[in-house]
Amino acid sequence: MAIHNLKPGCEIIYIIPRSWTSGAYFAKFRKYLFSKCILTHLHLFASRDKVFDGESVLQETIIVKAKKTVEQQDKVCITSSSTSEFADVKEFFAPYNVVVGSNQYVFLVTDTQESKILNRLSNLDKTLTAINHPMRTGIVVDFRTREVLRNEPSNDTYPLFYSQHIKNGRVEWPIGKDDEYICTDRAGFLQENTNYLLVKRFTAKEEKRRLQCGIYLKEDHPEYAHVSTQNKVNFIKCETPELAYGLYVLLNSTIYDAYYRILNGSTQVNSTEINNMPVPDAETITAMGKQLMGQELTENNCNTIIEQWIK
């Protein structure tokens, strides 16, 4: 109603969770806002717990200033500060079409380098969904399915992958963890034993990387017809090992990790947002994977391959 009642040419300010920029929950609001208004100023807070003085609010918050007009401006002013005291404000003017994406996501660009990252990937016109390799969330909620989880293998058990199994670019299983076997024939708890790229759904704020991936190949455990995934991991199903390696090149690279951090400031990796990130076509991703196979699964090696394919 606030936008509806706003007079043309006037401005409105929201204090809103950062998830507003890309969250599916806010999609209809973003669509309505951009049909009536343009963004003129965004402010970010580096701290999650020092924005509302005297309140125990743990929430990434931004301030959004919008103007009721359809006349798009060239740039958006984006400022940031550590706390709501605004003692260390930094300012950057970003191109409007970089801040507001064609998918109506809002990218909180704070410097020239971040703007270059978005411009570089914006040349790609595919997404994981478009190439029929969407990321999905793990299917087993372990605390609700205790009766089918096992600590030891038997003739009726299958591998259950957790985020702890993602190590150094691989899915290492078993590792002696509790409940890393599942004993069931229920279809909703089992997946085809094939090639996957697994990605941790949650990371710590202080960790260097937000996107942390591990490759699992069917040939690692061919004795199983099925595997399963706990819901604190995301996964992408891959027809070939080369495709799994290629997707690893993308998501383990510096540029894609930076892109996701610009898009989403939280510590959770959201499959919907990953599925809307720009990527090359499947053939190119597979070619990238072939280059990585036989090399160490380092971020630097992924970056070197990315440089050859994404200009």
Secondary structure as UniProt FT lines:
FT   HELIX           2..5
FT   TURN            8..9
FT   STRAND          11..17
FT   HELIX           18..21
FT   HELIX           24..26
FT   HELIX           27..36
FT   STRAND          38..45
FT   TURN            53..54
FT   STRAND          61..67
FT   STRAND          75..81
FT   TURN            84..85
FT   TURN            87..88
FT   STRAND          90..95
FT   HELIX           96..99
FT   TURN            102..103
FT   HELIX           112..121
FT   TURN            122..123
FT   TURN            128..132
FT   STRAND          135..137
FT   HELIX           142..144
FT   HELIX           146..148
FT   STRAND          149..150
FT   TURN            155..156
FT   STRAND          157..161
FT   HELIX           163..165
FT   STRAND          166..167
FT   STRAND          169..171
FT   TURN            178..179
FT   STRAND          181..183
FT   HELIX           187..189
FT   STRAND          191..192
FT   STRAND          195..200
FT   TURN            205..206
FT   STRAND          213..216
FT   HELIX           218..220
FT   TURN            222..223
FT   STRAND          226..230
FT   TURN            231..232
FT   STRAND          233..238
FT   HELIX           241..251
FT   HELIX           254..263
FT   HELIX           271..275
FT   HELIX           282..292
FT   TURN            293..294
FT   HELIX           299..309
//
